[in-house]
Amino acid sequence: MARRKLVIGSSLLLGLAPSLGFAADGRFSIPGTSVTASANDGNVPANTVDGDLTTRWSAEGDGQWLRLDLGALKKVAYVKIAFLNGDSRTFTFDIQTSTDGTTFSTVRAKATSSLTSSLQTFDFTDVGSARYVRLVGYGNTSNAWNSYLEVEVYGSDAETPSGNIVNVSTAAQLTTALANAAAGTTLLLADGTYTNSGAFILKGKNGTASNPITLKAANRGKAIISGGASLHVTSSSHVVIEGLKFTNTGNSAVVLEGSNNIRVTRNTFALIENGATIKWLLLKGTGSHHNRIDHNDFGGKSDPGPVIAMDGNYSTQMTQYDVIEYNYFHDIGPRLTNGLETIRLGLSAVSLLDGHATVQYNLFENCDGDPEYISIKSGHNTVRYNTVITSQGQLTARHGNHNSIYGNFILGDGSKSGMGGIRLYGTDHKVYNNYLEKLTDDALLIDGGDFDGGPTSSNYTADDLAKHWRIYRVEVVNNTIVNSTTGLLIGKKYTYAPVDSKVANNLIRNTTGTLYSESKTSNTLFQGNIGYGSTLSNKSRTSSEIRNVNPSLTTINGLQKLSSTSQAINAATGTYAYVAEDMDGQLRATNDVGADEYSTAPIDRGPLSLADVGPNAP
């Protein structure tokens, strides 16, 4: 499987995912009699596997499908497809797999071809066991026909769990199996409800990268941890928790304590709440590092406490190098004044320690619980490529230093109150390539502080850690704000103005409010910004600092992007080497102003949808 660009470093992947050691992927031999379709116009399904690019299968209309039978369960890695007139039109389709030919899972939704007459490769997360591959077509850019010349399916023998498989069907069996687990053990939980008066505990157990300890539902979402039960992993390593559903009450669903290389994947968190302050998933303890939380569903939290809390040992160590990605967070709230964050990276007591966490490719929808739906309270973290939809609050660098926030899509509806963007405190943050639209609260806020820890964050006592630290050397560069009630604000609250910060090459097009508003006088460097549509600034700024010109935006895939006549093209100033791409993942040449670079190159990233995240995503 080809890796998605910039998803996660290869060294971290090797540390988190088992090396399965299966045969190299090859092309399956599929006879014409094993290919069927929903319809055809006389160009029959068997033509797609005859090795001849002059023959084809064709059927007209959305939802027409072509199904290939591999003859037995196989691991499916990717497909190659050649299209009729593929060099002049693009085709859209889903790729699905099935074990029985009846129930299919979509492994790649709304795939789109490139302009070429040759076979094209369409990659997806490897499917460990499938017999059938189905392509569901949605026509092409010229008409409603689905016309495929050749289809090739690649993979190898079906993956089967290695090591010792322990079948579990009762809570008592689960307790015993956890106590006896060893490297290579797979605990396979049958459908049913697993209750307990306390946590199910995995303690002092260590798998390896190639032979992890796996706790897995036999059928995703049908092994349910409920009642007073939960799952506590302590002093352990290389463990996979997969496919469970948590509906327990009164305590955290999953606690990872002093553990490393734990993967929590494709689970559903829907706890039954009772008014208590609960952290649904908690990472804590000395020695916590390199854990991965991916492809989970977290929804329906209204009681106090973060959905995910990364706490460290509360004094001398943060959990480090953890990754949170491809999760669906939704329906968090209603609003509390404090303490219902969707993700909290640290807390005041450890805020000057480094977390090195990566939060990426997550979808947040209606996450209204806390004024900070993502609350960063540690250092050297990266929050990138996430999509936030109609969520009250802000993505906030509340404590800590050297955090990077880039490539996020923060989207409102223009009417729901309290939908904000990004808010900053602390030192040396970089905020760039973010796209913010139809927000009703502060879009980009470089705030004032009520405590000055000095330019190196060295002048403080323990009592000062919970305060709003003065900003030093923050760079807010190449962001786009459109159709929102506010633009970029500096020093809105508290006493101390930001110091030595930079606001460069941002593009703001609103019809209300002040586009660039400075509540406090500071030495912030302005350069290369564009503002249009409302009051430009409340300070006197030169045209080299903020230009009042129409950026000539156009709607592309629902987003406001640069048109070919935009005065933002090639207009960026200053040197910001880290802004090498734009929000779409397109390379920047002579940089444009804003998050979007005008380009005809393929789009690598965009706002996420439900098809991209959660337990059933590729």
C-alpha positions as CSV (number, residue, x, y, z in Angstrom):
1,M,0.0,0.0,0.0
2,A,1.4,3.4,-0.9
3,R,1.6,5.8,2.0
4,R,-0.6,9.0,1.9
5,K,1.6,12.0,1.6
6,L,2.9,13.4,5.0
7,V,0.5,11.2,7.0
8,I,3.1,9.8,9.4
9,G,6.8,9.2,9.5
10,S,8.0,5.8,8.4
11,S,9.9,5.2,11.5
12,L,6.8,5.8,13.6
13,L,4.8,3.5,11.4
14,L,7.3,0.8,11.9
15,G,7.0,1.2,15.6
16,L,3.2,1.0,15.6
17,A,2.1,-1.4,12.9
18,P,3.1,-5.1,13.0
19,S,5.4,-6.3,10.2
20,L,3.2,-9.0,8.8
21,G,5.7,-10.7,6.6
22,F,3.3,-11.8,3.8
23,A,4.2,-12.4,0.2
24,A,4.8,-9.4,-2.0
25,D,1.7,-8.1,-3.8
26,G,1.1,-9.5,-7.2
27,R,-1.6,-9.4,-9.9
28,F,-4.4,-11.9,-9.5
29,S,-5.4,-13.9,-12.5
30,I,-9.2,-13.5,-12.9
31,P,-11.1,-15.3,-15.7
32,G,-13.8,-13.6,-17.6
33,T,-16.4,-15.9,-16.2
34,S,-15.6,-14.4,-12.7
35,V,-16.5,-10.8,-13.7
36,T,-20.2,-9.7,-13.4
37,A,-21.9,-6.4,-13.6
38,S,-25.2,-4.6,-12.8
39,A,-25.8,-4.0,-16.5
40,N,-24.0,-3.5,-19.9
41,D,-24.6,-2.1,-23.3
42,G,-23.2,-5.1,-25.2
43,N,-19.7,-4.4,-24.0
44,V,-19.6,-7.2,-21.5
45,P,-17.9,-7.4,-18.1
46,A,-15.4,-10.1,-19.2
47,N,-13.8,-7.5,-21.5
48,T,-12.1,-5.9,-18.4
49,V,-9.8,-8.8,-17.8
50,D,-9.0,-9.9,-21.3
51,G,-5.7,-8.0,-21.5
52,D,-7.0,-6.0,-24.5
53,L,-7.2,-2.2,-24.2
54,T,-9.4,-2.0,-27.3
55,T,-12.3,-3.8,-25.5
56,R,-14.4,-2.5,-22.6
57,W,-17.3,-2.9,-20.2
58,S,-19.8,0.0,-20.3
59,A,-23.0,0.8,-18.4
60,E,-24.8,4.2,-18.1
61,G,-25.8,5.9,-14.8
62,D,-24.9,6.4,-11.2
63,G,-24.5,3.2,-9.2
64,Q,-23.7,0.8,-12.0
65,W,-21.2,-1.7,-10.8
66,L,-18.6,-4.2,-11.9
67,R,-17.7,-7.1,-9.6
68,L,-14.6,-9.3,-9.8
69,D,-14.5,-12.7,-8.0
70,L,-11.0,-13.6,-6.8
71,G,-12.1,-17.2,-6.2
72,A,-11.0,-17.3,-2.6
73,L,-10.2,-15.0,0.3
74,K,-7.2,-12.9,-0.5
75,K,-5.4,-9.8,0.8
76,V,-6.3,-7.0,-1.5
77,A,-3.8,-4.2,-1.8
78,Y,-4.7,-2.0,-4.7
79,V,-6.3,-2.0,-8.2
80,K,-5.3,-0.7,-11.6
81,I,-7.9,0.6,-14.1
82,A,-7.8,1.9,-17.6
83,F,-10.7,4.0,-18.9
84,L,-12.3,4.7,-22.2
85,N,-11.0,8.0,-23.4
86,G,-9.3,8.4,-20.1
87,D,-6.9,11.0,-21.5
88,S,-9.7,13.4,-22.1
89,R,-12.2,12.8,-19.3
90,T,-12.1,11.8,-15.6
91,F,-14.2,9.0,-14.0
92,T,-15.5,8.9,-10.5
93,F,-16.2,5.6,-8.6
94,D,-16.1,3.7,-5.3
95,I,-13.9,0.7,-4.6
96,Q,-15.5,-1.9,-2.4
97,T,-14.6,-5.3,-1.1
98,S,-16.5,-8.2,0.4
99,T,-16.0,-11.7,1.8
100,D,-19.3,-13.1,0.7
101,G,-20.4,-11.0,-2.4
102,T,-23.4,-9.6,-0.5
103,T,-22.1,-7.2,2.2
104,F,-19.6,-4.8,0.8
105,S,-17.3,-2.2,2.6
106,T,-16.1,0.9,0.8
107,V,-12.3,1.0,0.9
108,R,-12.0,4.1,-1.3
109,A,-14.9,6.5,-1.8
110,K,-15.4,8.8,-4.8
111,A,-12.0,8.0,-6.3
112,T,-11.3,10.1,-9.4
113,S,-9.1,9.2,-12.3
114,S,-6.3,11.3,-13.8
115,L,-6.1,12.2,-17.5
116,T,-4.3,9.3,-19.1
117,S,-5.1,6.5,-21.5
118,S,-2.9,4.0,-19.5
119,L,-3.6,1.8,-16.5
120,Q,-3.9,3.9,-13.3
121,T,-3.2,2.7,-9.8
122,F,-5.8,3.3,-7.1
123,D,-4.4,2.6,-3.6
124,F,-6.1,2.1,-0.3
125,T,-5.5,0.6,3.1
126,D,-4.8,-3.1,2.5
127,V,-7.8,-5.4,3.1
128,G,-6.6,-8.4,4.9
129,S,-9.3,-10.8,3.7
130,A,-11.7,-10.3,0.8
131,R,-13.0,-12.5,-2.1
132,Y,-14.8,-9.9,-4.1
133,V,-13.8,-6.4,-5.4
134,R,-16.6,-4.2,-6.7
135,L,-16.3,-0.9,-8.6
136,V,-19.4,1.4,-8.3
137,G,-19.4,4.0,-11.0
138,Y,-20.7,7.6,-11.1
139,G,-20.0,8.4,-14.7
140,N,-17.4,10.8,-16.0
141,T,-16.9,14.5,-16.7
142,S,-18.4,14.2,-20.2
143,N,-21.4,12.0,-19.6
144,A,-23.0,9.4,-17.3
145,W,-21.3,6.4,-18.8
146,N,-19.0,4.1,-16.8
147,S,-16.6,2.6,-19.3
148,Y,-13.6,0.5,-18.1
149,L,-11.1,-1.0,-20.6
150,E,-9.1,-3.1,-18.1
151,V,-9.2,-3.8,-14.4
152,E,-6.4,-5.5,-12.5
153,V,-6.5,-6.4,-8.8
154,Y,-3.3,-6.8,-6.8
155,G,-2.6,-8.5,-3.5
156,S,-1.5,-11.8,-1.9
157,D,-2.7,-14.6,0.3
158,A,-5.3,-13.6,2.9
159,E,-3.9,-12.4,6.2
160,T,-4.7,-14.6,9.2
161,P,-3.8,-13.7,12.7
162,S,-0.5,-15.2,13.7
163,G,0.5,-16.6,17.1
164,N,-2.0,-17.8,19.7
165,I,-5.7,-17.0,19.1
166,V,-7.8,-17.0,22.3
167,N,-11.5,-16.9,21.8
168,V,-13.3,-14.9,24.4
169,S,-17.1,-14.8,25.0
170,T,-17.5,-13.8,28.7
171,A,-16.2,-11.2,31.1
172,A,-14.5,-13.9,33.2
173,Q,-12.7,-15.3,30.1
174,L,-11.6,-11.8,29.2
175,T,-10.1,-11.2,32.6
176,T,-8.2,-14.5,32.4
177,A,-7.0,-14.0,28.8
178,L,-5.6,-10.5,29.6
179,A,-3.7,-12.0,32.6
180,N,-2.2,-14.7,30.4
181,A,-1.5,-12.6,27.3
182,A,1.9,-12.7,25.7
183,A,3.5,-11.4,22.5
184,G,1.6,-12.8,19.5
185,T,-1.6,-13.4,21.4
186,T,-4.9,-12.4,19.8
187,L,-7.8,-12.1,22.1
188,L,-10.9,-12.5,19.8
189,L,-14.0,-11.2,21.5
190,A,-17.3,-12.7,20.4
191,D,-20.4,-10.6,19.9
192,G,-21.9,-9.7,23.3
193,T,-21.7,-7.5,26.3
194,Y,-18.8,-7.6,28.7
195,T,-19.5,-6.0,32.1
196,N,-17.4,-5.8,35.2
197,S,-17.4,-4.0,38.5
198,G,-14.1,-2.4,37.6
199,A,-11.5,-2.2,34.8
200,F,-10.4,-5.1,32.7
201,I,-6.6,-4.8,33.3
202,L,-3.7,-5.6,31.0
203,K,-0.6,-5.0,33.2
204,G,3.1,-5.6,32.6
205,K,2.5,-7.3,29.2
206,N,4.8,-6.6,26.2
207,G,4.2,-7.6,22.6
208,T,6.7,-6.7,19.9
209,A,6.4,-4.7,16.7
210,S,5.9,-7.9,14.7
211,N,4.0,-9.8,17.3
212,P,1.7,-7.5,19.2
213,I,-0.8,-8.4,21.8
214,T,-4.2,-7.9,20.1
215,L,-7.6,-7.4,21.8
216,K,-10.0,-7.4,18.9
217,A,-13.8,-7.8,18.3
218,A,-14.6,-10.7,16.1
219,N,-17.2,-8.4,14.5
220,R,-16.5,-4.7,14.6
221,G,-18.7,-2.8,17.1
222,K,-20.4,-5.9,18.4
223,A,-18.2,-6.7,21.4
224,I,-19.4,-4.1,23.9
225,I,-17.7,-3.0,27.1
226,S,-20.5,-1.8,29.4
227,G,-21.7,-1.2,33.0
228,G,-18.9,-0.5,35.4
229,A,-16.3,-2.0,33.1
230,S,-13.4,-0.2,31.3
231,L,-10.0,-1.1,29.9
232,H,-6.8,-0.2,31.7
233,V,-3.5,-0.9,30.0
234,T,-0.6,-0.2,32.3
235,S,3.2,-0.7,32.0
236,S,2.7,-2.5,28.7
237,S,3.9,-2.1,25.1
238,H,2.9,-3.1,21.6
239,V,-0.8,-3.7,22.2
240,V,-3.6,-3.3,19.7
241,I,-7.2,-2.6,20.8
242,E,-9.5,-2.9,17.8
243,G,-13.2,-2.8,17.0
244,L,-14.7,-2.6,20.4
245,K,-17.7,-0.5,21.5
246,F,-17.6,1.3,24.8
247,T,-20.9,2.1,26.5
248,N,-19.6,1.9,30.1
249,T,-20.4,4.5,32.8
250,G,-18.7,6.1,35.8
251,N,-15.1,5.9,34.6
252,S,-12.8,6.3,31.6
253,A,-13.4,3.9,28.7
254,V,-9.6,3.4,28.0
255,V,-6.7,4.3,30.2
256,L,-3.1,4.0,28.8
257,E,-0.8,4.4,31.8
258,G,3.0,4.3,31.5
259,S,2.7,2.3,28.3
260,N,4.1,2.7,24.8
261,N,3.3,1.7,21.3
262,I,-0.3,1.0,22.1
263,R,-2.7,1.3,19.1
264,V,-6.4,2.1,19.8
265,T,-8.1,1.7,16.4
266,R,-11.6,1.3,14.9
267,N,-13.5,1.5,18.2
268,T,-16.7,3.3,19.0
269,F,-16.8,5.4,22.2
270,A,-20.4,6.1,23.2
271,L,-20.3,6.1,27.0
272,I,-23.4,6.2,29.2
273,E,-23.0,9.4,31.2
274,N,-24.1,10.0,34.8
275,G,-23.0,13.6,35.4
276,A,-19.5,12.8,36.7
277,T,-16.3,14.3,35.3
278,I,-14.9,11.6,33.1
279,K,-12.0,11.5,30.5
280,W,-13.2,9.1,27.9
281,L,-9.6,8.1,26.8
282,L,-6.7,9.0,29.0
283,L,-2.9,8.8,28.4
284,K,-0.9,9.3,31.5
285,G,2.0,8.1,33.6
286,T,5.8,8.0,33.3
287,G,7.0,6.2,30.3
288,S,4.0,6.9,28.1
289,H,5.1,7.4,24.4
290,H,4.5,6.5,20.8
291,N,0.8,5.6,21.1
292,R,-1.6,5.8,18.2
293,I,-5.3,6.6,18.3
294,D,-6.8,6.2,14.9
295,H,-10.1,5.5,13.0
296,N,-12.3,5.7,16.1
297,D,-15.8,7.3,16.6
298,F,-16.2,9.6,19.6
299,G,-19.6,11.1,20.0
300,G,-22.3,12.2,22.4
301,K,-20.3,13.5,25.3
302,S,-22.0,16.1,27.5
303,D,-20.6,15.5,31.0
304,P,-17.4,17.4,32.1
305,G,-14.0,16.1,31.2
306,P,-12.1,15.9,27.9
307,V,-12.9,13.3,25.3
308,I,-9.2,12.6,24.9
309,A,-6.7,13.8,27.6
310,M,-3.0,13.5,27.3
311,D,-1.8,14.2,30.9
312,G,1.7,12.7,31.4
313,N,2.6,12.1,35.0
314,Y,1.2,15.5,36.2
315,S,4.6,16.9,37.1
316,T,7.8,15.9,35.3
317,Q,6.9,14.1,32.1
318,M,4.4,14.5,29.3
319,T,3.3,11.5,27.2
320,Q,5.3,12.0,24.0
321,Y,5.2,11.2,20.3
322,D,1.6,10.1,20.3
323,V,-0.5,10.3,17.1
324,I,-4.3,11.1,16.9
325,E,-5.6,10.6,13.4
326,Y,-8.5,9.7,11.2
327,N,-11.0,9.9,14.1
328,Y,-14.6,11.3,14.0
329,F,-15.4,13.6,16.9
330,H,-19.0,14.8,17.0
331,D,-21.9,16.1,19.1
332,I,-19.8,17.2,22.1
333,G,-21.7,19.6,24.4
334,P,-23.6,21.7,25.2
335,R,-21.1,24.4,26.2
336,L,-19.4,24.4,29.5
337,T,-17.3,27.3,30.7
338,N,-14.4,24.9,31.2
339,G,-13.4,21.2,31.0
340,L,-15.2,19.6,28.1
341,E,-12.4,19.7,25.5
342,T,-12.5,17.4,22.6
343,I,-8.8,16.9,22.7
344,R,-6.5,18.3,25.4
345,L,-2.7,17.9,24.8
346,G,-1.3,18.4,28.3
347,L,-2.4,20.5,31.3
348,S,-1.0,23.4,33.2
349,A,1.3,21.5,35.5
350,V,3.3,20.0,32.5
351,S,2.7,22.8,30.0
352,L,6.4,23.7,29.7
353,L,7.3,20.1,28.8
354,D,7.3,18.9,25.2
355,G,4.6,16.5,24.0
356,H,5.7,16.1,20.3
357,A,2.1,14.9,19.6
358,T,0.6,14.9,16.1
359,V,-3.1,15.5,15.7
360,Q,-4.0,15.1,12.0
361,Y,-6.7,14.1,9.5
362,N,-9.5,14.2,12.1
363,L,-13.1,15.4,11.5
364,F,-14.7,17.5,14.3
365,E,-18.4,18.2,13.9
366,N,-20.6,20.1,16.4
367,C,-17.9,19.9,19.1
368,D,-19.3,22.6,21.3
369,G,-18.3,21.5,24.8
370,D,-15.4,23.8,25.8
371,P,-14.2,27.2,24.6
372,E,-11.2,25.2,23.4
373,Y,-12.3,22.2,21.3
374,I,-8.6,21.4,20.9
375,S,-6.6,22.7,23.9
376,I,-2.8,22.6,23.5
377,K,-1.1,22.7,26.9
378,S,2.4,21.4,26.2
379,G,5.2,22.1,23.6
380,H,6.4,21.0,20.2
381,N,3.0,19.6,19.1
382,T,1.6,19.6,15.5
383,V,-2.0,20.1,14.7
384,R,-2.6,19.7,10.9
385,Y,-4.9,18.7,8.1
386,N,-8.0,18.5,10.4
387,T,-11.5,19.6,9.4
388,V,-13.7,21.4,11.9
389,I,-17.4,21.9,11.1
390,T,-19.9,24.1,12.9
391,S,-18.1,23.8,16.2
392,Q,-18.2,26.4,19.0
393,G,-14.9,27.4,20.5
394,Q,-11.4,27.6,19.1
395,L,-8.3,25.6,18.4
396,T,-6.2,27.1,21.2
397,A,-2.5,27.1,22.0
398,R,-3.4,27.7,25.6
399,H,0.0,26.8,27.3
400,G,3.3,25.6,26.0
401,N,5.7,26.7,23.3
402,H,6.9,25.8,19.8
403,N,3.6,24.4,18.5
404,S,2.7,24.2,14.8
405,I,-0.9,24.6,13.5
406,Y,-1.3,24.3,9.8
407,G,-3.4,23.1,6.9
408,N,-6.6,22.9,8.9
409,F,-10.1,23.6,7.5
410,I,-12.3,25.4,10.1
411,L,-15.8,25.8,8.6
412,G,-18.9,27.4,10.1
413,D,-22.3,28.0,8.7
414,G,-22.4,31.8,9.3
415,S,-25.2,31.6,11.8
416,K,-24.4,29.3,14.8
417,S,-23.0,31.5,17.6
418,G,-19.5,31.0,19.0
419,M,-17.8,29.3,16.1
420,G,-14.2,30.5,16.3
421,G,-10.9,29.7,14.7
422,I,-7.4,29.8,16.3
423,R,-6.3,31.5,19.5
424,L,-2.7,31.8,20.7
425,Y,-0.6,32.3,23.9
426,G,3.0,31.4,24.6
427,T,6.1,31.6,22.4
428,D,7.4,30.5,19.0
429,H,4.3,29.1,17.5
430,K,3.8,28.8,13.7
431,V,0.3,29.1,12.3
432,Y,0.0,28.8,8.5
433,N,-2.1,27.5,5.6
434,N,-5.3,27.4,7.6
435,Y,-8.6,28.1,5.8
436,L,-11.4,29.6,8.0
437,E,-14.8,30.4,6.6
438,K,-18.2,31.6,7.9
439,L,-17.1,31.8,11.5
440,T,-19.1,33.9,14.1
441,D,-16.4,34.3,16.7
442,D,-12.7,35.4,16.7
443,A,-11.1,33.8,13.6
444,L,-7.4,34.4,14.3
445,L,-6.5,35.8,17.7
446,I,-3.0,36.6,18.7
447,D,-4.1,37.4,22.2
448,G,-2.6,39.5,25.0
449,G,-1.4,37.9,28.2
450,D,-2.0,38.2,32.0
451,F,1.5,36.9,32.8
452,D,4.9,37.6,31.3
453,G,7.2,34.6,31.5
454,G,9.9,36.4,29.5
455,P,11.3,35.6,26.0
456,T,12.6,32.2,27.1
457,S,9.7,31.3,29.4
458,S,12.1,31.1,32.3
459,N,10.6,33.7,34.7
460,Y,7.8,32.0,36.6
461,T,6.6,30.1,39.7
462,A,4.4,27.1,39.8
463,D,1.4,29.4,40.4
464,D,2.0,31.1,37.1
465,L,1.6,28.0,35.0
466,A,-2.2,28.3,34.7
467,K,-2.1,31.9,33.5
468,H,-2.3,33.3,29.9
469,W,1.3,33.7,29.0
470,R,2.5,36.6,27.0
471,I,3.2,35.9,23.3
472,Y,6.7,36.0,22.0
473,R,7.8,35.4,18.4
474,V,4.6,33.9,17.0
475,E,4.4,33.7,13.2
476,V,0.9,33.8,11.6
477,V,1.5,33.3,7.9
478,N,-0.5,32.5,4.7
479,N,-3.9,31.9,6.3
480,T,-7.2,32.6,4.6
481,I,-10.3,34.0,6.3
482,V,-13.5,34.5,4.3
483,N,-17.1,35.4,5.1
484,S,-16.6,35.6,8.8
485,T,-17.6,38.2,11.4
486,T,-14.0,38.9,12.4
487,G,-10.5,38.7,10.9
488,L,-7.1,38.7,12.6
489,L,-7.0,40.2,16.0
490,I,-4.0,41.2,18.2
491,G,-4.1,41.7,22.0
492,K,-7.8,41.5,22.5
493,K,-7.7,40.6,26.2
494,Y,-5.4,40.9,29.3
495,T,-2.5,43.2,29.9
496,Y,0.7,42.3,27.9
497,A,0.9,42.9,24.2
498,P,2.6,40.3,21.9
499,V,6.3,40.8,21.3
500,D,8.4,40.2,18.1
501,S,5.6,38.5,16.3
502,K,4.9,38.4,12.5
503,V,1.7,38.6,10.5
504,A,2.5,38.0,6.9
505,N,0.8,37.0,3.6
506,N,-2.6,36.4,5.1
507,L,-5.8,37.0,3.1
508,I,-9.0,38.2,4.7
509,R,-12.2,38.9,2.8
510,N,-15.1,39.7,5.0
511,T,-18.0,42.1,4.7
512,T,-18.3,42.9,8.4
513,G,-16.0,44.0,11.2
514,T,-12.4,45.2,11.1
515,L,-10.2,42.8,9.0
516,Y,-7.0,43.4,11.0
517,S,-7.7,44.7,14.5
518,E,-5.0,45.7,17.0
519,S,-6.4,46.2,20.5
520,K,-2.9,46.7,21.9
521,T,0.1,48.5,20.5
522,S,2.9,46.0,19.8
523,N,6.0,45.6,17.6
524,T,4.3,43.0,15.4
525,L,5.7,42.9,11.9
526,F,3.1,43.2,9.2
527,Q,4.0,42.3,5.6
528,G,2.3,41.2,2.4
529,N,-1.2,40.8,3.8
530,I,-4.4,41.4,1.9
531,G,-7.7,42.7,3.3
532,Y,-10.9,43.4,1.4
533,G,-14.6,43.9,1.8
534,S,-14.8,45.7,5.2
535,T,-12.9,48.1,7.4
536,L,-9.2,47.3,6.6
537,S,-7.6,48.1,10.0
538,N,-7.9,50.2,13.1
539,K,-4.3,51.2,12.8
540,S,-2.4,53.1,10.1
541,R,-0.8,50.4,8.0
542,T,1.0,50.9,4.7
543,S,0.1,49.0,1.5
544,S,3.3,46.9,1.9
545,E,1.8,45.7,5.3
546,I,-1.8,45.3,4.3
547,R,-3.1,45.8,0.8
548,N,-6.8,46.8,0.3
549,V,-7.3,45.0,-3.0
550,N,-10.0,42.6,-4.3
551,P,-8.4,39.1,-4.1
552,S,-10.8,37.9,-6.9
553,L,-11.8,34.6,-5.3
554,T,-13.8,31.9,-7.0
555,T,-15.7,28.9,-5.6
556,I,-14.0,25.6,-6.2
557,N,-15.2,22.4,-4.5
558,G,-17.1,24.6,-2.1
559,L,-14.0,26.7,-1.0
560,Q,-13.1,30.2,-1.8
561,K,-9.9,30.0,-3.9
562,L,-7.8,32.3,-6.1
563,S,-8.9,32.9,-9.6
564,S,-6.4,33.3,-12.4
565,T,-6.8,37.1,-12.2
566,S,-6.2,37.4,-8.4
567,Q,-3.8,40.0,-7.2
568,A,-2.8,37.6,-4.5
569,I,-0.8,35.5,-7.1
570,N,3.0,35.8,-6.6
571,A,2.4,38.6,-4.2
572,A,3.7,37.1,-0.9
573,T,6.7,38.8,0.7
574,G,9.3,37.7,3.3
575,T,11.0,34.4,3.7
576,Y,9.0,31.6,5.4
577,A,10.7,28.4,4.1
578,Y,8.3,26.2,6.1
579,V,5.4,27.3,3.9
580,A,6.5,25.0,1.0
581,E,3.0,23.8,0.2
582,D,-0.5,25.3,0.3
583,M,-3.7,24.0,2.0
584,D,-4.3,21.6,-0.9
585,G,-0.9,20.0,-0.7
586,Q,0.2,21.7,-3.9
587,L,3.8,23.0,-4.0
588,R,4.3,26.7,-3.8
589,A,6.6,28.3,-6.3
590,T,6.7,32.1,-6.0
591,N,4.3,32.2,-3.1
592,D,0.8,33.6,-3.3
593,V,-1.0,35.4,-0.5
594,G,-3.3,33.2,1.6
595,A,-3.7,29.5,2.3
596,D,-4.3,28.7,-1.4
597,E,-1.7,28.7,-4.1
598,Y,-3.1,29.2,-7.6
599,S,-2.1,25.9,-9.3
600,T,-3.3,23.4,-11.9
601,A,-1.5,20.5,-10.0
602,P,-3.6,17.7,-8.5
603,I,-5.2,18.5,-5.2
604,D,-3.7,16.2,-2.5
605,R,-5.8,17.4,0.5
606,G,-9.1,19.1,1.2
607,P,-11.9,19.1,3.8
608,L,-12.6,15.7,5.2
609,S,-15.9,13.9,5.2
610,L,-17.4,10.9,7.1
611,A,-16.0,8.6,4.3
612,D,-12.5,9.6,5.3
613,V,-12.6,8.9,9.1
614,G,-13.9,6.6,11.8
615,P,-14.1,2.8,12.2
616,N,-15.2,2.0,8.7
617,A,-13.0,4.4,6.7
618,P,-10.2,3.0,4.5
